[in-house]
Amino acid sequence: MGIFGRRNDSTATVAATNPALAALTGDYTIDAAHTTIGFTARHAMVTNVKGSFVDFTGSLHLDGTDPARSTATLDIVMDSVDTGSADRDGHLKSADFFDTEQFPAMTFRSTRAEAAGGDDYRISGDLTIKGVTKPVTIDLEFNGSATDPFGNERVGFEGKAEILRSEWDLTWNAALETGGVLVSDKIKLNFDISAIRNAA
């Protein structure tokens, strides 16, 4: 049993009698300097292109005595996309893809959290891109908690999800002469999150 979990009589009892778990209850702010929000797309059917977002804010509420009450929010500035290529980043920001002038932010708001066994969890919620909101489920691994040398209480998670970008009206593509398309519809999302507990 860990941070996130589906409430039932047994998990509630375990949570209530586990001081280490209960001690993590609180509100946390995602530390952008030590967090990566990334994505991977298949390019030209033969290779993967990876990118990330540099500018974002987020928060977690962890409830160690009733884990199903845990929540997460994330707000991403779409203009901060970085794939290592200025030309590609410019195309992603254009109306062909994110249309960042009209839709400057991507957001996630959790709606449910549940245990998946061991240190594995799932958090489901509403992902909004380009004005379109669809449900998405993120598989998470809890990496633990620690107090850093500056006295910050931290928790860490790794997460992943897969989406079809066409479901968020991200449909631009180009056909290849050899068959297939330039950009895959399936996008892999990757999260490596460090969050700092808010001061009481």
DANOR-V429480 format. One record per helix or strand of 3 or more residues. SS is the DSSP state (h for helix, s for strand). FROM is the first residue (numbers start at 1). LEN is the number of residues. Records with the same first field share a line. If there is no record, write none. Layout:
SS: FROM-LEN ; FROM-LEN
This chain:
h: 9-9 ; 19-4 ; 32-3 ; 67-3 ; 78-3 ; 86-8 ; 165-4
s: 26-5 ; 36-8 ; 47-7 ; 56-7 ; 71-7 ; 105-13 ; 120-10 ; 132-16 ; 153-12 ; 183-15
